[in-house]
Amino acid sequence: MSQNVTTAPKPEVRRAAALVVAAGQGLRAGQPVPKQFAPWRGKAVVRHSVEALAAAGCDPILVVIPEGAEGIAREAIAGIAHVQLTVGGASRQESVRLGLEVLAAANPRRVLIHDAARPLLPAPVIARLHAALDDRCGAIPVLPVADSLTHVAGDLMGAPARREDLRRVQTPQAFRFAEILAAHRDWEGPTNAGDDAQVAQAWGMDVALVEGDETLHKLTYAADFASAAPIFRVGSGYDVHALEEGEELWLCGVRIDHTHGLSGHSDADVAIHALVDALLGAIGAGDIGQHFPPSDPQWKGAASDRFLAHAGTLVAEAGYALANADVTIICEAPKIGPHREAMRARLAQILGVDIGAVSVKATTTEKLGFTGRREGIAAQAVVSLARL
């Protein structure tokens, strides 16, 4: 039996351009390049929001950049369609006006003006801005203020301010294009206009408020870039050394009396070597051979606790702390059980952590393979790191 299917009408396609303000120097962020072109979560800061605006259907997208930054800007946005570049002015307001003049050739109905330093741009915010423009000439995303506020009187507390009457303003800010272009052309206020809503309001435009989003946080300081790192990281390591007569046996930084010891360029502490590789892997810092190459004579016979302490230092410098380490020693002999607590304590001491964060255990291969034939000892390690 045939059935008539009614297709819901598609929503109106609103022709909107986007202007991304990326003309500042971003010096407070402590990056080697202006912060809008610095890497953040795997790509340049500016690329995140440009991709979001492109996905929302903005066309064209104009990125306003500092003079002399064309090369690094093109690299940052390479491969994204309908993106143009133009050089900004001496102030944010001038940069936006110059950008709007360039976009005028495309004759868009609407424009979203966005700060490049706000890389995460949720699609629902863009949708709310467009909905508000159906009735108003301008709309901006805002968030409530959670903290108590006060005016200042020098270095003293002044009159209290009502946080209920205040909002935190974000971008993108959306406007009907003709109106915001006219407002910027007529602007006679200070050159450091805080945002485009201020320019629009001074021109007499009503600016609607829509719900913003906490993810629209602005990257300003070096700590903002550090916070982009994952909260947790995991690394794994594996190592093996041959057993030989006449060698000392060191495992987890503890010397064990045994008929054979492990052979290697250093003291061949196979458990520590696996743990070092796990720590280095968790922070993307290579492996033990890169830091302590066996071809370097200074490491001949070296105590492996030096390698582990170095790895621990690198972990801290990367902004992480050891959450836990789990080391498994694979051998037929010697028995690890009698030495387990001493091993845990020694590893914890070297890494400067509580013994509860360190696990040492052992297993066999049921007399299979080289460890089963007592030709060598293997070890594997897994670590988890937590961001400081």
C-alpha positions as CSV (number, residue, x, y, z in Angstrom):
1,M,0.0,0.0,0.0
2,S,1.4,3.4,-1.0
3,Q,1.9,6.0,1.7
4,N,2.3,9.7,1.3
5,V,5.2,11.1,3.2
6,T,5.3,14.7,4.1
7,T,8.8,16.2,4.4
8,A,9.2,18.9,6.9
9,P,10.3,22.2,5.2
10,K,14.0,22.9,5.6
11,P,14.8,25.9,7.8
12,E,15.6,29.1,6.0
13,V,19.2,29.3,4.9
14,R,20.4,32.6,6.4
15,R,23.3,34.0,4.4
16,A,25.8,35.0,6.9
17,A,29.5,36.0,6.7
18,A,31.9,35.7,9.5
19,L,34.7,38.0,10.6
20,V,37.3,36.5,12.9
21,V,39.4,39.1,14.7
22,A,43.0,37.7,14.9
23,A,45.0,40.9,14.5
24,G,46.4,41.2,18.0
25,Q,49.9,40.3,19.2
26,G,48.7,38.1,22.1
27,L,51.9,38.7,24.2
28,R,50.4,37.8,27.6
29,A,49.9,34.2,26.6
30,G,53.6,33.6,26.6
31,Q,53.7,31.8,23.3
32,P,56.5,32.2,20.7
33,V,54.0,33.4,18.1
34,P,50.8,35.5,18.6
35,K,48.4,33.3,20.6
36,Q,45.9,33.1,17.8
37,F,48.4,31.1,15.7
38,A,49.9,29.1,18.6
39,P,49.1,25.4,18.7
40,W,46.2,24.4,21.0
41,R,44.7,20.9,21.2
42,G,46.5,19.8,18.1
43,K,45.9,22.8,15.8
44,A,46.3,26.6,15.7
45,V,44.0,28.5,18.0
46,V,42.4,30.4,15.1
47,R,41.6,27.2,13.1
48,H,39.2,25.9,15.8
49,S,36.7,28.7,15.5
50,V,37.2,29.1,11.7
51,E,36.3,25.4,11.2
52,A,33.2,25.9,13.5
53,L,32.0,28.9,11.6
54,A,32.5,27.1,8.3
55,A,30.5,24.1,9.6
56,A,27.8,26.5,10.5
57,G,27.5,27.7,6.9
58,C,29.2,31.0,7.2
59,D,30.5,32.2,3.8
60,P,32.7,34.0,3.3
61,I,34.9,33.9,6.4
62,L,37.3,36.7,6.7
63,V,40.3,36.5,9.2
64,V,41.8,39.8,10.2
65,I,45.5,39.4,10.9
66,P,48.5,41.5,12.0
67,E,50.7,43.0,9.4
68,G,53.4,40.5,8.3
69,A,51.5,37.4,9.6
70,E,50.2,36.2,6.2
71,G,52.5,33.2,6.0
72,I,51.7,31.8,9.5
73,A,48.0,32.7,9.0
74,R,47.7,30.8,5.7
75,E,49.4,27.8,7.3
76,A,46.9,27.9,10.2
77,I,43.8,27.9,8.0
78,A,45.1,25.8,5.1
79,G,42.4,23.6,3.5
80,I,39.3,25.4,4.8
81,A,37.1,26.7,2.0
82,H,35.8,30.2,1.6
83,V,38.4,31.8,4.0
84,Q,40.0,35.1,3.2
85,L,42.7,37.1,5.0
86,T,43.1,40.9,5.4
87,V,45.4,43.0,7.5
88,G,43.9,44.8,10.5
89,G,44.4,48.2,12.0
90,A,45.9,49.8,15.1
91,S,42.9,48.9,17.3
92,R,40.3,46.2,17.5
93,Q,37.6,48.5,16.4
94,E,39.6,49.6,13.4
95,S,40.4,46.0,12.5
96,V,36.7,45.1,12.5
97,R,35.8,48.1,10.4
98,L,38.4,47.3,7.8
99,G,37.2,43.7,7.8
100,L,33.6,44.8,7.3
101,E,34.6,47.0,4.4
102,V,36.2,43.9,2.7
103,L,33.1,41.8,3.4
104,A,30.8,44.4,1.9
105,A,31.7,43.2,-1.5
106,A,30.0,39.9,-0.7
107,N,26.8,41.7,0.4
108,P,25.9,39.3,3.2
109,R,22.7,39.7,5.1
110,R,24.3,39.0,8.5
111,V,27.8,38.8,10.0
112,L,29.2,37.0,13.0
113,I,32.1,38.8,14.5
114,H,34.3,36.5,16.6
115,D,37.5,36.7,18.6
116,A,40.1,34.2,17.4
117,A,41.2,33.7,21.0
118,R,37.9,31.9,21.8
119,P,38.6,28.6,20.0
120,L,35.7,26.5,21.1
121,L,32.5,27.7,19.4
122,P,29.4,25.5,20.1
123,A,26.9,25.3,17.3
124,P,23.9,26.0,19.6
125,V,25.3,29.4,20.4
126,I,25.4,30.3,16.7
127,A,21.8,29.0,16.3
128,R,20.6,31.2,19.2
129,L,22.3,34.2,17.7
130,H,20.6,33.6,14.3
131,A,17.2,33.2,16.0
132,A,17.6,36.5,17.8
133,L,18.5,38.3,14.6
134,D,15.0,37.4,13.2
135,D,13.7,40.2,15.4
136,R,16.7,42.4,16.4
137,C,19.6,44.0,14.5
138,G,22.2,42.6,16.9
139,A,22.6,39.8,19.4
140,I,25.4,38.8,21.7
141,P,26.0,35.7,23.9
142,V,26.3,36.4,27.7
143,L,26.7,34.4,30.9
144,P,25.6,35.3,34.5
145,V,28.2,36.5,37.0
146,A,28.6,34.1,39.9
147,D,31.0,36.1,42.2
148,S,30.0,39.0,44.4
149,L,31.1,42.3,42.9
150,T,32.1,45.7,44.2
151,H,33.2,49.1,42.9
152,V,36.6,50.3,44.0
153,A,37.6,53.4,45.8
154,G,41.4,53.5,45.3
155,D,42.6,50.4,47.2
156,L,39.4,50.2,49.3
157,M,36.1,48.5,48.7
158,G,33.5,50.9,47.3
159,A,29.8,50.5,46.8
160,P,28.6,47.0,46.1
161,A,27.5,46.1,42.6
162,R,24.4,44.0,41.9
163,R,25.6,41.0,40.0
164,E,22.0,40.3,39.0
165,D,22.2,43.4,36.8
166,L,25.5,42.3,35.1
167,R,26.5,39.7,32.5
168,R,29.8,38.4,31.1
169,V,29.9,39.1,27.4
170,Q,31.3,36.7,24.8
171,T,31.7,36.3,21.1
172,P,30.7,35.7,18.4
173,Q,28.5,38.7,18.2
174,A,25.9,38.7,15.5
175,F,24.5,41.6,13.5
176,R,22.6,42.5,10.4
177,F,25.4,43.5,8.2
178,A,24.3,46.8,6.8
179,E,23.6,48.1,10.3
180,I,26.9,47.1,11.9
181,L,28.9,48.4,9.0
182,A,27.2,51.8,9.3
183,A,27.8,51.7,13.1
184,H,31.5,51.2,12.7
185,R,31.7,53.8,10.0
186,D,30.1,56.3,12.3
187,W,32.0,55.3,15.4
188,E,33.5,58.4,17.2
189,G,34.2,56.7,20.5
190,P,37.5,55.6,21.9
191,T,39.8,53.6,19.7
192,N,39.8,50.8,22.2
193,A,36.1,50.0,22.0
194,G,35.6,46.9,24.1
195,D,33.5,45.0,21.6
196,D,31.2,45.4,18.6
197,A,28.1,45.5,20.8
198,Q,29.4,48.7,22.3
199,V,29.7,50.2,18.9
200,A,26.3,49.0,17.9
201,Q,24.6,50.4,21.0
202,A,26.3,53.8,20.5
203,W,24.8,53.9,17.0
204,G,21.3,53.3,18.5
205,M,21.0,49.6,17.8
206,D,19.1,47.3,20.1
207,V,21.2,44.4,21.0
208,A,19.5,41.2,22.2
209,L,21.1,38.9,24.8
210,V,21.2,35.1,24.3
211,E,22.6,32.4,26.4
212,G,26.4,31.9,26.0
213,D,28.5,28.9,26.9
214,E,31.3,28.4,29.3
215,T,33.4,26.6,26.6
216,L,33.7,30.0,24.9
217,H,36.4,30.8,27.3
218,K,39.0,33.3,26.0
219,L,42.7,32.2,25.9
220,T,44.6,35.0,27.5
221,Y,47.5,33.8,29.7
222,A,50.1,31.0,29.5
223,A,48.0,29.0,32.0
224,D,45.1,28.9,29.5
225,F,47.4,27.0,27.1
226,A,48.6,24.7,29.8
227,S,45.0,23.9,30.7
228,A,44.5,22.5,27.2
229,A,46.5,19.5,28.1
230,P,44.6,16.3,28.9
231,I,43.6,15.9,32.6
232,F,44.9,12.3,32.5
233,R,47.6,10.6,30.5
234,V,48.6,6.9,30.3
235,G,51.9,5.3,29.3
236,S,53.2,1.8,28.9
237,G,56.7,0.4,28.9
238,Y,58.4,-3.0,28.2
239,D,62.0,-4.1,28.5
240,V,64.0,-7.3,28.6
241,H,67.6,-8.2,29.6
242,A,69.6,-11.4,29.5
243,L,70.7,-13.2,32.6
244,E,74.4,-13.9,33.0
245,E,76.7,-15.3,35.6
246,G,78.9,-12.8,37.4
247,E,76.4,-9.9,37.1
248,E,74.6,-8.2,39.9
249,L,70.8,-8.5,39.9
250,W,68.9,-5.2,40.3
251,L,65.1,-5.0,40.1
252,C,63.1,-1.9,41.0
253,G,66.2,-0.3,42.5
254,V,66.7,-3.2,44.9
255,R,69.8,-5.5,44.8
256,I,68.8,-9.2,45.0
257,D,71.1,-12.1,45.8
258,H,70.9,-14.6,42.9
259,T,73.0,-16.9,40.9
260,H,72.8,-14.7,37.8
261,G,72.4,-11.0,37.2
262,L,71.1,-9.0,34.3
263,S,73.4,-7.9,31.5
264,G,73.2,-4.4,30.0
265,H,75.1,-1.2,29.5
266,S,73.8,0.2,32.8
267,D,72.9,-1.9,35.8
268,A,70.2,-3.4,33.5
269,D,67.4,-2.9,36.0
270,V,64.7,-4.2,33.6
271,A,61.8,-3.2,35.8
272,I,63.0,0.4,36.2
273,H,63.7,0.6,32.5
274,A,60.1,-0.4,31.6
275,L,58.8,2.1,34.1
276,V,61.0,4.9,32.7
277,D,59.6,4.1,29.2
278,A,56.1,4.2,30.5
279,L,56.6,7.7,32.1
280,L,58.3,9.1,29.0
281,G,55.6,7.6,26.8
282,A,52.8,9.2,28.8
283,I,54.2,12.7,28.2
284,G,55.3,12.0,24.6
285,A,59.0,12.4,25.5
286,G,60.4,9.4,23.6
287,D,62.0,6.4,25.2
288,I,64.9,5.6,27.6
289,G,67.3,5.1,24.7
290,Q,66.9,8.7,23.5
291,H,67.7,10.1,26.9
292,F,70.3,7.7,27.9
293,P,71.8,6.1,24.8
294,P,73.7,2.9,25.4
295,S,76.4,4.2,23.0
296,D,77.3,6.9,25.6
297,P,80.1,5.7,27.9
298,Q,78.9,7.8,30.8
299,W,75.9,5.4,31.3
300,K,78.1,2.3,31.5
301,G,77.2,0.6,34.8
302,A,75.0,3.5,35.8
303,A,72.4,3.0,38.5
304,S,69.0,3.0,36.8
305,D,67.5,5.1,39.6
306,R,69.1,8.1,37.9
307,F,67.0,7.3,34.8
308,L,63.8,7.0,36.8
309,A,64.5,10.3,38.7
310,H,65.1,12.1,35.4
311,A,61.8,10.7,34.0
312,G,60.0,11.9,37.1
313,T,61.4,15.4,36.7
314,L,60.3,15.5,33.1
315,V,56.8,14.4,34.1
316,A,56.6,17.3,36.6
317,E,58.0,19.8,34.1
318,A,55.2,18.7,31.7
319,G,52.7,19.7,34.4
320,Y,51.7,16.2,35.6
321,A,52.0,14.1,38.7
322,L,52.1,10.3,38.9
323,A,48.7,8.9,39.9
324,N,49.8,5.3,39.9
325,A,52.4,2.9,38.5
326,D,51.9,-0.8,38.0
327,V,55.0,-2.9,37.3
328,T,55.0,-6.5,36.4
329,I,58.2,-8.6,36.4
330,I,58.2,-11.7,34.3
331,C,60.6,-14.4,35.4
332,E,61.0,-18.0,36.7
333,A,63.5,-17.0,39.3
334,P,64.2,-15.4,41.7
335,K,61.0,-15.2,43.7
336,I,59.8,-11.6,43.7
337,G,57.3,-11.9,46.6
338,P,59.9,-11.6,49.4
339,H,61.2,-8.3,47.9
340,R,58.0,-6.8,46.7
341,E,57.5,-4.3,49.5
342,A,61.1,-3.1,49.4
343,M,60.7,-2.6,45.6
344,R,57.5,-0.6,46.0
345,A,59.2,1.5,48.7
346,R,62.3,2.2,46.6
347,L,60.3,3.2,43.5
348,A,58.1,5.4,45.6
349,Q,61.2,7.0,47.1
350,I,62.8,7.7,43.7
351,L,59.6,9.2,42.3
352,G,58.7,11.1,45.4
353,V,55.2,9.6,45.7
354,D,53.3,7.7,48.4
355,I,54.0,3.9,48.3
356,G,50.3,3.4,47.7
357,A,50.7,4.8,44.2
358,V,53.1,2.0,43.3
359,S,52.3,-1.6,42.5
360,V,54.9,-4.3,41.9
361,K,53.9,-7.9,41.0
362,A,55.4,-10.9,39.2
363,T,54.3,-13.7,37.0
364,T,55.9,-16.5,35.0
365,T,55.4,-17.8,31.4
366,E,54.9,-21.4,32.7
367,K,58.5,-22.3,31.6
368,L,57.8,-21.2,28.0
369,G,60.1,-18.9,26.0
370,F,63.3,-17.2,27.1
371,T,62.0,-16.2,30.5
372,G,60.7,-19.8,31.0
373,R,64.2,-21.1,30.2
374,R,65.7,-18.7,32.6
375,E,67.7,-16.9,29.9
376,G,66.4,-13.5,30.8
377,I,63.9,-11.4,32.7
378,A,61.2,-9.2,31.2
379,A,59.2,-6.4,32.7
380,Q,56.2,-4.3,31.7
381,A,54.9,-1.1,33.3
382,V,51.8,1.0,33.0
383,V,51.4,4.5,34.5
384,S,48.7,7.0,34.8
385,L,49.4,10.7,35.2
386,A,47.2,13.5,36.5
387,R,47.5,17.1,35.4
388,L,48.7,19.4,38.2
